[in-house]
Amino acid sequence: MTELLGSPPQLIRLRKLKFAVRVDGSYLWVLGCPTDLPDSSCQRFLDLLIGLFCFYNGPLPQAYEERPWEELDQEWERYVRHLQHNPSDLHRIFSSLWAMDKTKVDPLLLLKAALILQTCQRALHVLAGCIIYKGLVVSTQLPPSLTAKVLLQEAETNPKGLPVNGGQLQEQKSLQLPLEASRLPEGVRITPVYLLENEAATLRDFPVEWMARSPGPTAAASAAASNGPGGAALVRMALYAHRVRGLVLALLAEEPFVESEGSIEDVYHSSLASLNGLEVHLKETLPKDGPSSLKSSYGFAHYDSIQNVLTTNFLPTASPQEEHFLRAVSLIHADFDQLPAASEITVRNASTAVYACQNAVQETYFQQLGSPLRHSGAPNPRDSAFALPAKAKQKLLKHGVNLL
C-alpha cells in the first residue's frame, strides 16, 4: 500500500473493524477498533498505546533485545486493558482524561491537592506530578499526554495479589534501580520511565526551579536514548508513586532522584499527612456511585481539547434515548475533525435532536431529554430542534460552560 499510495496508510477500514496503523522503521503498530468509533479516536488510542509502551519500557528495539517477548506481551495486554477501562463511551469517543468532576468537590480540597504537589516540587530532582483518586485526576501539573500515561499508576500501584510495601512489582526487579526496593518507604514504588525530549524540556521549564535552590552542582545527568516513536529521542527519568488507599501521588523526577534517599524521604514525609487527610475528605465528599436522584431534563458533553478533559452529566450506563446522543456525538465529532471551519451542527431523527458547536479549544454537545421533540417531518422554522442552541446557552451556564 505504501508503494501504491506513496506513503504508509494511517487507517484501514473493513466491514466490521477498522485498523489504525503507524509505521516506524522496521516496526508496524496496528490497533483494531469498532467501526462506530470515529477515525480520529481510533488513531489517538493507538498513539496513546504506543506512548504507554515507550514511557514504561523505553525504545522498542532496546526493550525487545533486553526483555523476554512473553513479558512484553503481558505489558501490551495490560495497556490495552487500561485503555478499555474508560468510564464511558463518551470518554472513548474523545480519548479524554478521566478527570474528577470539579463541580462535585469542595474547591478547598482541590487547592489542598495543588499545594501537596507544589510542596513535593521543593525536593531535589522532583519536576512535577499529579494526584489520582480511584482512577480520576484530582490535580495535575503535567501536560495531558504525560497525565494519561501516569494514570496507569492508579491501577498498577497495588495490583491484586502483589505486595505494595517495598514498592516494586515482581516484573520490575530486572530493571535494577540504584535504590533497593526494600529501602523505600511503605506504599512507595519508584519506576524508571522514558520521556520524549520535548516532554522532558517542558517539565524542566516548569516555573518552580528546584535547581536554583539545590546545593552543589545543578546539572541533571539524564541519559537520552534514540529510537522512540517516530525516531524521537527518549530521556530516562524516575516515576515516584505513593499510594494511600484509593489515592495515588505520582511524581516525575530526574534520574538521580532514585539514588537520593534524602530527597525520597523529604517527599514522603512532607506529603504523608496531607495525602491521608485528602483521601479521607474525598471519600466523605464525593457522591456515591449510582443513578442520581435528580433526573435532568437535558444531557450534555463538553470537551476541552487543551486540557483533554470531558465534562458531562450522563451516567456510564445510557438509556435508549441517550444512546441516540452517543451516536450523534460520534458522528458530529468525526465531522468536526474533518471540517475544522464548521462551528455548529444539529442532527435529528424521529426521536430526538442533538445540537453541537465547536471552536479552536472546545466542543460542546446538547440534547433535550424527556418527550420527543415536536417536528413536522421535514426541516422548517417550526421544528423545535432549532430552539436547541438557545436552550444550550441557557442551561450550560450553571455548569461553567459559556456558549455566548
VMD Tcl script that draws the C-alpha trace (Angstrom):
set ca {
  {0.00 0.00 0.00}
  {2.91 2.33 0.71}
  {4.27 1.70 -2.79}
  {0.85 2.37 -4.34}
  {-0.02 5.46 -2.28}
  {3.45 6.94 -1.84}
  {3.06 6.99 1.97}
  {2.11 4.48 4.69}
  {-1.65 4.11 5.33}
  {-2.89 5.53 8.63}
  {-6.29 3.82 8.68}
  {-7.59 0.62 7.07}
  {-11.36 0.10 7.20}
  {-13.00 -3.31 6.79}
  {-16.67 -4.27 7.05}
  {-16.77 -4.82 10.83}
  {-13.45 -3.39 12.04}
  {-11.11 -0.53 11.33}
  {-7.37 -0.52 12.00}
  {-5.22 2.46 12.91}
  {-1.71 1.95 11.53}
  {1.66 3.51 12.35}
  {4.88 2.60 10.54}
  {8.08 3.30 12.48}
  {11.25 1.99 10.83}
  {11.18 -1.80 10.91}
  {8.12 -1.87 13.20}
  {4.43 -1.81 12.36}
  {1.97 -0.67 15.04}
  {-1.67 -1.68 14.46}
  {-4.77 -1.26 16.66}
  {-8.19 -2.68 15.75}
  {-11.32 -0.71 16.76}
  {-15.09 -0.99 16.10}
  {-16.29 0.87 13.03}
  {-18.60 3.17 15.02}
  {-15.62 4.78 16.78}
  {-14.50 7.96 14.95}
  {-11.36 7.56 12.85}
  {-9.54 10.25 14.86}
  {-10.38 8.47 18.14}
  {-9.03 5.16 16.83}
  {-5.79 6.86 15.78}
  {-5.44 8.67 19.11}
  {-5.88 5.39 21.00}
  {-3.04 3.85 19.01}
  {-0.84 6.88 19.70}
  {-1.62 6.57 23.42}
  {-0.88 2.82 23.35}
  {2.49 3.46 21.68}
  {3.19 6.24 24.17}
  {2.39 3.98 27.14}
  {4.73 1.26 25.92}
  {7.67 3.59 25.29}
  {7.04 5.51 28.55}
  {7.37 2.38 30.68}
  {9.73 0.27 28.54}
  {11.95 2.66 26.61}
  {12.87 2.39 22.91}
  {11.16 -0.52 21.19}
  {14.31 -2.23 19.79}
  {16.03 -1.97 23.17}
  {13.01 -3.40 25.01}
  {12.79 -6.45 22.73}
  {16.54 -7.05 22.95}
  {16.71 -6.86 26.75}
  {13.43 -8.43 27.91}
  {11.59 -11.69 27.11}
  {8.89 -11.34 24.47}
  {6.38 -13.16 26.68}
  {6.88 -10.48 29.33}
  {6.35 -7.71 26.79}
  {3.19 -9.45 25.54}
  {1.83 -9.13 29.08}
  {2.74 -5.45 29.03}
  {0.70 -4.91 25.85}
  {-2.27 -6.71 27.38}
  {-2.08 -4.52 30.47}
  {-2.00 -1.31 28.41}
  {-4.95 -2.41 26.27}
  {-6.96 -3.25 29.41}
  {-6.10 0.19 30.75}
  {-7.43 1.88 27.61}
  {-10.61 -0.24 27.74}
  {-11.25 0.93 31.30}
  {-12.66 4.30 30.15}
  {-15.56 5.40 32.39}
  {-17.98 5.81 29.48}
  {-18.42 5.61 25.72}
  {-18.15 9.40 25.63}
  {-14.61 9.17 27.03}
  {-13.76 6.67 24.30}
  {-15.01 9.00 21.58}
  {-12.82 11.87 22.76}
  {-9.93 9.75 24.14}
  {-10.11 12.14 27.09}
  {-8.53 12.01 30.53}
  {-10.55 10.54 33.36}
  {-10.82 13.69 35.45}
  {-12.83 14.27 38.61}
  {-15.99 16.35 38.24}
  {-14.85 19.60 39.85}
  {-18.46 20.70 40.49}
  {-18.89 17.81 42.99}
  {-15.75 18.54 45.03}
  {-15.09 21.24 47.60}
  {-12.73 23.78 45.96}
  {-10.62 23.73 49.14}
  {-9.84 20.04 48.51}
  {-8.64 20.86 45.01}
  {-6.48 23.64 46.45}
  {-5.07 21.22 49.02}
  {-4.13 18.76 46.25}
  {-2.38 21.52 44.29}
  {-0.45 22.59 47.41}
  {0.71 18.99 48.01}
  {2.19 18.92 44.52}
  {3.87 22.29 44.99}
  {5.40 21.13 48.28}
  {6.81 18.00 46.62}
  {8.46 20.12 43.93}
  {10.72 21.64 46.57}
  {12.54 18.30 46.90}
  {15.75 17.95 44.92}
  {15.33 16.49 41.40}
  {11.47 16.46 41.51}
  {9.97 18.16 38.45}
  {6.17 17.85 38.55}
  {3.38 15.39 39.25}
  {-0.30 14.62 39.65}
  {-2.74 13.23 42.23}
  {-5.21 10.49 41.25}
  {-8.21 9.23 43.24}
  {-9.88 5.96 42.17}
  {-8.68 6.40 38.60}
  {-9.74 10.06 38.30}
  {-7.36 13.02 38.05}
  {-7.75 15.29 41.09}
  {-4.93 17.71 40.30}
  {-2.10 17.65 37.77}
  {0.93 19.74 36.86}
  {1.70 17.51 33.87}
  {0.68 18.09 30.24}
  {-2.26 15.86 29.16}
  {-0.01 13.44 27.25}
  {2.01 12.65 30.39}
  {-1.00 12.66 32.72}
  {-2.62 9.99 30.51}
  {0.46 7.77 30.87}
  {0.79 8.29 34.63}
  {-2.90 7.36 35.12}
  {-1.81 3.74 34.72}
  {-0.24 4.01 38.18}
  {-3.63 4.04 39.90}
  {-4.35 0.56 38.61}
  {-0.80 -0.76 38.87}
  {0.48 0.56 42.20}
  {-1.39 -2.11 44.14}
  {-2.47 -4.88 41.74}
  {-4.39 -7.72 43.35}
  {-2.18 -10.34 44.90}
  {1.04 -8.30 44.84}
  {2.53 -6.53 47.88}
  {2.91 -2.75 47.95}
  {5.42 -2.47 50.81}
  {8.81 -2.09 49.24}
  {7.28 -0.60 46.16}
  {8.31 -2.55 43.07}
  {6.33 -5.19 41.23}
  {7.93 -8.55 40.57}
  {8.44 -7.89 36.85}
  {10.25 -4.63 37.60}
  {13.10 -6.28 39.52}
  {15.14 -6.87 36.39}
  {15.38 -3.12 35.82}
  {17.81 -2.77 38.75}
  {17.11 0.66 40.16}
  {20.07 2.06 42.16}
  {17.99 2.29 45.34}
  {16.86 -1.13 46.60}
  {13.09 -1.58 46.81}
  {13.37 -2.74 50.44}
  {14.71 0.68 51.41}
  {11.73 2.59 50.04}
  {9.09 3.97 52.43}
  {5.91 1.96 52.90}
  {3.47 2.22 49.99}
  {6.06 3.78 47.67}
  {7.15 2.46 44.29}
  {9.77 4.03 42.01}
  {9.85 3.02 38.35}
  {12.23 4.06 35.55}
  {10.33 5.77 32.72}
  {11.22 7.37 29.39}
  {10.00 10.77 28.23}
  {10.19 12.32 24.79}
  {12.77 15.10 24.66}
  {10.11 17.78 24.25}
  {8.16 16.38 27.23}
  {11.31 16.46 29.39}
  {12.05 20.03 28.27}
  {8.51 21.09 29.20}
  {8.92 19.75 32.74}
  {12.36 21.30 33.16}
  {10.95 24.70 32.15}
  {8.28 24.48 34.88}
  {8.11 27.75 36.92}
  {9.25 26.09 40.17}
  {13.02 25.97 39.71}
  {14.28 23.46 42.29}
  {17.79 23.52 40.80}
  {18.25 27.16 41.85}
  {17.77 26.12 45.49}
  {19.89 22.97 45.46}
  {23.44 22.96 46.86}
  {26.43 21.92 44.79}
  {26.36 21.09 41.08}
  {22.97 21.66 39.44}
  {23.37 19.75 36.21}
  {20.93 16.88 35.77}
  {22.73 13.94 34.16}
  {19.87 12.23 32.33}
  {20.78 9.88 29.51}
  {18.96 10.13 26.18}
  {18.17 7.01 24.17}
  {17.26 7.10 20.48}
  {14.56 5.26 18.57}
  {11.49 6.46 20.39}
  {8.16 6.84 18.50}
  {8.90 8.40 15.12}
  {12.65 8.30 15.79}
  {12.44 10.88 18.59}
  {14.96 10.68 21.42}
  {13.82 9.39 24.80}
  {15.07 10.71 28.15}
  {15.21 8.31 31.12}
  {13.62 9.62 34.33}
  {12.08 8.24 37.52}
  {8.39 7.92 38.41}
  {7.66 8.06 42.16}
  {4.24 6.63 43.10}
  {2.91 6.70 46.67}
  {-0.45 5.04 47.29}
  {-2.66 5.93 50.27}
  {-5.66 3.61 49.93}
  {-7.59 4.92 46.88}
  {-5.31 7.93 46.42}
  {-2.06 7.98 44.42}
  {0.60 10.69 44.37}
  {2.71 10.34 41.20}
  {5.83 12.47 40.63}
  {8.26 12.65 37.73}
  {11.87 13.33 38.72}
  {15.32 13.43 37.17}
  {17.09 10.06 37.26}
  {19.49 10.99 40.15}
  {16.38 11.10 42.39}
  {16.47 7.30 42.77}
  {19.96 7.50 44.35}
  {19.00 10.25 46.79}
  {17.47 8.73 49.92}
  {17.25 12.22 51.38}
  {15.06 13.50 48.53}
  {12.80 10.45 48.71}
  {12.41 10.84 52.47}
  {11.68 14.57 52.04}
  {8.90 13.88 49.54}
  {7.43 11.06 51.63}
  {7.36 12.83 54.99}
  {6.32 16.24 53.63}
  {3.27 14.76 51.88}
  {2.18 11.76 54.01}
  {-0.13 13.55 56.48}
  {-1.66 15.73 53.76}
  {-2.33 12.76 51.50}
  {-4.05 10.88 54.32}
  {-6.23 13.89 55.07}
  {-7.08 14.47 51.41}
  {-8.04 10.82 50.93}
  {-10.41 10.91 53.92}
  {-12.05 14.15 52.76}
  {-12.50 12.94 49.17}
  {-14.08 9.70 50.37}
  {-16.53 11.64 52.53}
  {-17.25 14.39 49.98}
  {-17.69 12.60 46.67}
  {-21.17 11.25 45.91}
  {-21.59 7.50 45.98}
  {-21.74 5.63 42.69}
  {-25.21 5.09 41.31}
  {-28.01 6.90 39.49}
  {-28.68 10.46 40.53}
  {-31.92 11.10 42.39}
  {-32.43 14.27 40.35}
  {-33.31 13.48 36.74}
  {-32.08 16.23 34.44}
  {-34.24 17.43 31.56}
  {-31.22 17.63 29.27}
  {-27.90 15.93 28.60}
  {-24.62 17.48 27.55}
  {-20.96 16.76 26.89}
  {-18.25 19.42 26.90}
  {-14.74 18.56 25.70}
  {-11.76 20.80 26.47}
  {-9.16 19.90 23.84}
  {-6.38 21.86 25.58}
  {-6.65 20.05 28.94}
  {-8.06 16.90 27.25}
  {-10.89 16.81 29.82}
  {-14.53 15.83 29.29}
  {-17.43 17.20 31.38}
  {-20.84 15.52 31.13}
  {-23.98 14.81 33.16}
  {-24.58 11.41 31.52}
  {-24.08 8.26 33.55}
  {-21.80 5.50 32.16}
  {-24.90 3.33 31.52}
  {-27.06 5.10 28.95}
  {-30.81 4.88 28.31}
  {-32.10 4.25 24.77}
  {-32.60 7.97 24.24}
  {-29.07 8.66 25.45}
  {-27.78 6.03 23.00}
  {-29.03 8.34 20.25}
  {-26.92 11.06 21.86}
  {-23.79 8.88 21.81}
  {-24.26 8.03 18.14}
  {-24.84 11.69 17.25}
  {-21.75 12.78 19.19}
  {-19.64 10.16 17.43}
  {-20.83 11.28 14.00}
  {-20.51 15.02 14.67}
  {-17.11 14.67 16.34}
  {-15.88 12.91 13.19}
  {-17.34 15.73 11.06}
  {-15.71 18.40 13.22}
  {-12.39 16.61 12.79}
  {-12.83 16.70 9.00}
  {-14.35 20.21 8.93}
  {-12.40 22.40 11.39}
  {-14.06 25.54 9.98}
  {-17.57 24.28 10.91}
  {-18.84 25.95 14.07}
  {-22.36 24.50 14.59}
  {-24.11 21.27 13.60}
  {-27.59 19.98 14.53}
  {-28.69 16.41 13.80}
  {-32.06 14.81 14.45}
  {-34.08 11.68 13.89}
  {-37.72 10.92 14.67}
  {-36.98 10.56 18.40}
  {-34.56 13.29 19.35}
  {-32.16 16.02 18.21}
  {-28.61 16.95 19.23}
  {-27.00 20.37 18.86}
  {-23.21 20.73 18.73}
  {-20.80 23.64 18.47}
  {-17.02 23.95 18.42}
  {-14.22 26.47 18.43}
  {-10.43 26.14 18.43}
  {-10.25 24.78 22.00}
  {-13.52 23.00 22.79}
  {-16.54 21.05 21.58}
  {-19.99 21.08 23.21}
  {-22.98 18.79 22.61}
  {-26.54 19.30 23.94}
  {-29.68 17.12 23.89}
  {-33.15 17.88 25.29}
  {-34.42 14.81 27.15}
  {-37.97 13.77 28.02}
  {-40.80 13.71 25.50}
  {-39.85 13.57 21.80}
  {-39.27 16.91 20.16}
  {-42.09 18.28 18.05}
  {-41.27 18.16 14.36}
  {-43.15 18.40 11.10}
  {-41.45 15.62 9.14}
  {-39.20 17.96 7.20}
  {-36.92 20.76 8.44}
  {-38.74 24.05 8.75}
  {-38.65 27.01 11.17}
  {-41.34 25.41 13.39}
  {-39.15 22.37 14.14}
  {-38.27 22.58 17.84}
  {-34.74 21.34 17.06}
  {-33.94 24.90 16.03}
  {-34.54 26.04 19.63}
  {-31.70 23.86 20.95}
  {-28.87 26.44 20.53}
  {-30.67 28.96 22.75}
  {-31.53 26.28 25.35}
  {-27.93 25.04 25.37}
  {-26.59 28.55 26.02}
  {-29.02 29.00 28.91}
  {-28.76 25.57 30.58}
  {-24.99 25.09 30.41}
  {-24.04 28.35 32.11}
  {-24.57 26.73 35.52}
  {-22.04 24.04 34.54}
  {-19.42 26.69 33.80}
  {-19.81 26.28 30.02}
  {-20.24 29.65 28.29}
  {-21.55 29.37 24.73}
  {-22.44 33.05 24.40}
}
mol new
graphics top color blue
foreach p $ca { graphics top sphere $p radius 0.5 }
foreach p [lrange $ca 0 end-1] q [lrange $ca 1 end] { graphics top cylinder $p $q radius 0.2 }
display resetview
